[in-house]
Amino acid sequence: MTTQSIVVDGLVDQGGMTVVGAASAVAALTDGSDSGYLRSFGSARTAVFDCSTFTLPTEARVILTRCSMRVRMESGVLSSATVRYLPPTGTYYSYRNVYPLGSAWESLIGTYQSSTGLPDTQAKIDGARLSIGLQGDVSSITAHVIYVAKPVTAITTIPDNTTTNIIPVAWTNTLDGDGGGQTTYEVKVFTDAQYGAGGFDPDTSTPYWTTGIVTGTVLTVNTGVLVNDTYRAYVRVAQTPSVGGLFWSAWSFDTFVVNVSTADVSTVTPTPSNTNANISVVVARNTGSSAWNFVEVERSTDAGTTWLPVRGATYVDATGSANSFTVVDYETGNGQSVLYRARATRIVNGLPITGSWVQSSPAVSWTSASAWLKSPLVPAHNLAVDVDRPFQTRTYGTRVGVFDVIGSETPVVVTDVVTKPSQTLTIDTITEAESNNLLTLLRDSILLYCPTNCEGSTATQYVAVTGLSMTPTQVRGIVRRRWSVSIVDIAAPADPSASAP
C-alpha cells in the first residue's frame, strides 16, 4: 500500500480567516510549525485551497482517503473542525468532524469514504481541493490518498518436455502487501494454432485446457493431459483489497513444447448384452506405440457432449493386460444409447505420459422387458426382477422444524432442501431359488435400479433398501411370493478401483 500526502499550494477562498505569524494563508498551513496559522474567532469560517497532486500508477486501486489537521479551539467555545478533500465536482471524499476539549493545539486524523466514490482517476486527483472549516485556529491540513498497486505475476519458464504431458505451471507474485495475498488464480493453456489465430485474446479465446477461476493461494498447478504440440500457458492472479472486489494482475505467459512417446489406444469396442443388462467394452492397444500402464474408459449418454468415468476403469492398472483391456459397464439404463472413449497412460521415471482419447462408434444400448436391480460391488448378484407395479408413488421428504413461540400466534418454521425420493417396489418371485437370489441381492447395502422402458425413463438410480417384507399370494393357482421393498434414492458410491495420475 502506498500513501500519497496532499498539501495546499494555492489559495482559492480565505473565507474571512485571519493569517497569524505567516506571510500568507498557504504559508501558514505549510511551514511545518504552529507559529503560523489561520484564525477564525467569533464565528465558524471556511477556507478553500488548491492542493498538490501526484501521478496515480497505471491501474492502481485507491482504497481509502484520510484527512488530517492540527487545530485548537477558541477558548470557551465548543466548535467543530472539518477538513475536506474535494473532487472537481460533487461532494467531498473524506472529512473529520470533531469537538476538541480545550484550546491547546491538537493533531487530528479521520478516515472516511464518500458515498460518491474515491479519487480513483488522475482527473479527480489533479482537480481536487482542500478545505477547512472551524471556529478556532488551524496550522496545517493534509489529505492522504491510499492506493494498492496493481498485482504482478510472472510465470516460471516451462521447459520443453519429452518426459510427461501433464505439465506443472508455476508462477511468482509481486503484490502490494496491504492489498492482501493472492486469493484467486486462473491458468489457461492454448495451442499454437489457438494463440496464433487472428483476434486471439487470453480473456475471451477458448483454451485447450483451463483451471477456470479458482479461489486459492497455490503457486503451482498441473495441467490436464496435453497432446504433442506447441503451447502457451497463461497465468493471472488476484488480490481482494478492502475496496472493489477481485483485483487482477495482467496475464503472464510462457511458450513450451510437448513431444512425448505415448501409449496409444487403437480401438474401443462396446458389446451390449441384453441377457445380462450390461455392455462389455474392449480397449485394444496400438501395438506400434509404447506399452501402457494405466487405462481410462468413459461413457457419454448425450452423443459426446459430456463424459463420465466407467466404474472399474477410472485410471486402472492395466499392466497385466498387454494389448487388450476389458471393462463391463453395468450402470447404463435400459435402452439408453451410449458412446465410449478410452485412453492409455505409461509411466516413465515416475511421471505419467498419456495418449489421446479414442472414441467408439456408433452408439450402443442393451434392452430388456424386465426391470433390473444390480449390486455395483457384487455384479454376480444382479437380477432381472418382476416389478408388479412399476409406476409407484415417489415420496419426497421435507425437512421442517416447527417451533411454537410463547406469546405469538404464529410458529417459527425452519426448513431445508427437499430430500431425494423414496418409493416401494413390489416384486414377485415364484420359485424358492428366485426368492433366495432376490434376498441375497437385497442384503447388499447399495443397489442400482434400472427401470423398464414402460416407466418412461432410461435413467438409472442408486438406492438403499430401507425396509423389506414378503407376503405369499396365489394368482391363477400359482403360489407367488410378493416382496415389498422400500427404497430411497442415494448418491452413487465411490469406485474402489479408481485412482489418478
DAWOUR-V425892 format. One record per helix or strand. SS is the DSSP state (hx for helix, st for strand). FROM is the first residue (numbers start at 1). TO is the last residue. If there is no record, write none. Layout:
SS;FROM;TO + SS;FROM;TO
//
This chain:
st;2;13 + st;18;20 + hx;25;30 + st;37;51 + st;61;73 + st;81;86 + st;92;98 + st;106;111 + hx;122;126 + st;129;148 + st;152;155 + st;161;161 + st;166;174 + hx;177;179 + st;184;191 + hx;192;195 + st;209;210 + st;214;215 + st;220;225 + st;229;240 + st;246;248 + st;252;258 + st;265;273 + st;278;285 + st;294;300 + st;308;309 + st;316;317 + st;324;329 + st;338;348 + st;351;354 + st;358;359 + st;364;364 + st;371;374 + hx;379;381 + st;383;387 + st;395;403 + st;412;429 + hx;432;442 + st;447;450 + hx;453;455 + st;460;475 + st;478;489
//
